[in-house]
């Protein structure tokens, strides 16, 4: 069964957003300035339409419209924060499955789950690194070039996180369907959608820097 975010999720994410909120004001790039009349919800919807899972994207990010406004950097930053929160919940859920997996008659189940926990933990660490990098975005002495370099790190880490998530589910390819497999793959599959969307929004922001 896919995990559900509990009531603590919003306060935790809000703390993350407030922690990095000032970074948005400090990020000075050559990105085109959006029209002041643009509605934040329209901006989020339009941005999400460029992702693979636009409905998931809009549903998860529109609640933060007040913080996003029409800032593509802030939208990408919040998307990573949302993904990180979900990934941490998924990692906890998957870790709790390992004990059950150890008792499965098919030993491949336990092996796949343990491998998944390992690579998924790496994915969570890569998301944390991405969020920290997004919080430090700034032009420095090289203007947009410095921002593009910083964003390239974020793109690399988020791509690596998505690869690790794929590695997790690929490990179950030869495992027969069972509750443990379905639970793990459902959890990871949901996070993969969020990771893909966050990466797409980062890519979109990166392509606009200096344009």
N, C-alpha and C positions, 0 to 999 in steps of 0.2 A: 504493500500500500504506500502511495506517495506520502511523504511527510507533509505536515501542515505547519505554517509559521505560527508561533504562539503570540500571545498578547505582548510579550516583551520585545518582539522583533522591531516594531516601529520605534520605541524609545532608543534601542541600541543603534539603529541606523541613523536616527535623528542626531544622536551624539556624534557619530562618525561624520555626518554632514556638517554639523556645527564646528567640528574640529578642523575641517578643511575649508570651511566657508570663505575665510579670508583669502585663501589662495586664488579664488576666482577673481577677486578684485585686483590681485597683484599680477595676474597673467595678462601681459600686454603682448599681443601678437598683431599681425597684419591681416587678421580675419575680417571679412566684411561685417559691418555693423548691421544687425537686423533692424527692421523697421520698428520704431517705438510703438506702433499700433498693433504689432503682431501679438495675438493671444497666445499665452504660454501653452495652453492645451493644443492649439492648432500647431504650434511649433513642435511639440512632443510627438503629436500624431504624424506630422510630415516627416520628422526625423526617423520615427519608428517604421515608416513605410519602406525604408531602405534596408531593413533588417530581414532576416529569414523568418522571424516569428513576430510580425508586427502587432498582433493582438496581445500576446504575452508582454511585449515591450511596452505598449501603451498602458495596459492595465497595471503593470508594476511600477511605472514611472510617473503616471499622471497625478498620483497622490502627492508627489513632491513638486508640483508645478510652481508653488510659491518660491521654492529654492532654485529651481531650474531657470525660471523666467524664460528668456530666449537665448540663453548662453550655451553654446555647444560644448564648451569645456566643462561647464557644470553638469550638463546632461550626461556626458561620458563619465565624469567622476561619480555621479550618483548611481549610474548604471553599474559601475564596478562595485560600489558599496552594497547595492541591493544583491548583486550576484554573490559577493563574499558572505553576506549574512545567510543566504540560502545554502551556500556551499558548506558553511560551518554546521548548519543544522543537518545537512545530508551526511557529512562526515561522522557526526555523532550517531546518527541513525545506522549508518553502515557499520560503524565500530561495534554497536550493540548487537549486530547480527552475527558477528564472528563466533560467538559461543554456540549459537544454534548451528552454524555451518560446520563446526567441528564434529557434530554428532550426525551429520548427514552420511548415509551409507556410501554415497558417491564422493570419494575423497577429492575429486576435482572441484567440488563446490567450495570446500574449505580453502583450497589453494587459490581459487579465483577470488574469493572474498578477501583473504589476507593480502593478496597482490593489489587488489583494488584499493584497500585502505591505504596502502603505502603510496601508490601513485596519486590517489585523490588528496592525500595530505600534502603532497608536493604541489598539487593544483591550488590548494588553499593558500599555501605560502606564496605562490606566484601571484595570486590575486592581491594578497596583502602588499607585496612589493609594488604592484601596479598602482594600488590606491595611494601608497606613500609617494610614489613618483608623481602622480597626478596632483597631490597636495603641494609638491615643491615646484610645480611648473612656473617658470619665469624666463624672461628673455635674456637675462644676464648681459654679457657684453656683445653677444653676437646676434641679438634680435631674434627673428623668426627661426634662424638656423639652429639656435640653441633649443628652442621649443620643439622643433622637429626632431632633434636628436633625443630629447627626453621622451617624446612621444614614441619614438622608435623602440625605446626600452619597454614602454607599456605594451606596445603591439607585440613585441617578442614574448613578453611574459604571459599575456593573455592568450596568445596563440599556443604557447607551451601548456598552459592550463587546460585548454580545450583538447590538446593532444593527449594529455594525461587522462582526461575524462573518457576519451575514446578508447584509450588503452585499457581502462577499467572494464568497460562494457565488452570490448573485444575478448577479454579473458574468459567470458562466459559463452563464447561461440560454440564450444563443443560440449557444453553442460546442458543436460536435459532440463526442461522447464520444471521448476519447483518453487515453492513459496520464497525461499531465500534468494534465488536468482531473480525472481520477479520483483521482489522488494528492493533489492540493490539496484537493479537496472532502471526501475521506475524513478528512484531517487536521483540517480546520476543523470538519467535522461532529462529530467526537469532542469537540473542545473546546467546541463549542456545548452539548452535553449537560451538560458539567461546569459551564459558565457558568450555564446555566439552573438547575441544581440549587443552585449557590452562591447565586444571587439569591433563589431560593425560601426558602432557609434564613435569609438575611438578612431577608427580608420577614417570615418567621415570628417571628424574634427581635424585630424592630421592633414588630410588632403586640402582642407580649407586654409590652413596656416600659410600665410605669405602669398595666397592667391589673389 
